[in-house]
Amino acid sequence: MELNINVRHLSNQGVVETRLSEEIVSNLWTLINEAKEQPEDMNFNLKGNISPSLRLDGDSPLLDDLNQRTIKSLINESILEFGAPNRNWNSLSLQQMIIDEYTDWKLESLWVDFQNKHQFTPPHDHSGVYSFVIWMQIPTSFKEQSKLPIAGMGDFISDIGEPQSNQSVSNFAFTYTNILGKTEQYMYNMEKEMEACMVLFPSNLTHQVFPFYESDDVRISISGNLDLET
């Protein structure tokens, strides 16, 4: 007798990505330069080797296009694909509220990070419902960083017996558990092509930034937290 076999994929929360327009990127650089003139330190009490973060003006009209079109589009796409994230409330109720447009989003916080060589951000999560990161300036290449001796070339052996470099050096990573309780990581390889890219994710998704080496330039990124207006 032929068996009737069904395959069921168990879901997990995901992230959504986009590339920002030149106009939005230019406006963000203006905000960064304004923040440098009157710096306000954002202290997140993160342990690790990190530079101070500077608060950006979340109410600036320069953010109108980012707030009113890009962020809302990313959130809607995330909800349609993955449902609303569950953060201590009924996610189905939240999802219906958003779909029915009974609620809106506010930019709870916005800041810019400056990362120098050897610096890192340890695993952490954020407040709010959604968070995002925008890479503004990437001075290094993961392909080149992974060839450095400090990246551990030869410490990892592939299935075909070839030495492999550390796949985390200089990168940004999400960390999560699968349905079997195993820790998984999703890496964003930091290359020049990642500049102007934006990733939106549930704010309680753990993430971290690994150090880069042998470059005196600065990596610059913008992060923000989004919460419900009502």
Beta strands, then each sheet from edge to edge (+ up, - down):
strand 1: 16-19
strand 2: 41-42
strand 3: 53-55
strand 4: 105-115
strand 5: 121-124
strand 6: 130-137
strand 7: 156-157
strand 8: 163-164
strand 9: 172-177
strand 10: 183-188
strand 11: 197-202
strand 12: 206-209
strand 13: 219-228
sheet 1: 1+ 11- 6+ 13- 4+ 3- 2+
sheet 2: 5+ 12- 9+ 10-
sheet 3: 7+ 8-
end
